[in-house]
Amino acid sequence: MSMLKVIEILTESPDGFEQAAQEAVNKAAKSVRNIKSVYIKEMNAQVENDRITSYRVNAKITFQVDDQSAA
């Protein structure tokens, strides 16, 4: 039986929501392995002078935890 964990990451990108979501996965991959999915909980954008300057996401990253008892 596999065990999954979920972490929540806030990220932003000047290039769009898709890139902000990818950045969340990239950041999570630096400290966890076996990422299985990303769920975008919230999206928002920062606006300055009537223009969007950055896209932000609140992402939930699901990853599989290694089963140490199988060793």
GIJO-V904808 format. One record per pair of residues at least 6 apart in sequence whose ideal C-beta (glycine too) atoms are under 6 Angstrom apart, sorted by the first residue. I is the first residue (numbers start at 1). J is the second residue. If there is no record, write none. Layout:
<<I | J> <I | J>>
//
This chain:
<<2 | 64> <3 | 65> <4 | 62> <4 | 64> <5 | 63> <5 | 65> <6 | 60> <6 | 62> <7 | 61> <8 | 60> <9 | 24> <9 | 27> <9 | 28> <9 | 59> <10 | 58> <11 | 20> <11 | 23> <11 | 24> <11 | 57> <12 | 20> <12 | 54> <12 | 56> <13 | 19> <13 | 20> <13 | 23> <13 | 55> <14 | 54> <16 | 55> <17 | 43> <17 | 55> <20 | 55> <20 | 57> <21 | 40> <21 | 57> <24 | 59> <25 | 38> <28 | 61> <32 | 63> <34 | 63> <34 | 64> <35 | 63> <36 | 62> <36 | 64> <37 | 62> <38 | 59> <38 | 61> <39 | 60> <40 | 57> <40 | 59> <41 | 58> <41 | 60> <42 | 58> <43 | 57> <44 | 56> <45 | 52> <45 | 55> <46 | 53> <46 | 54>>
//
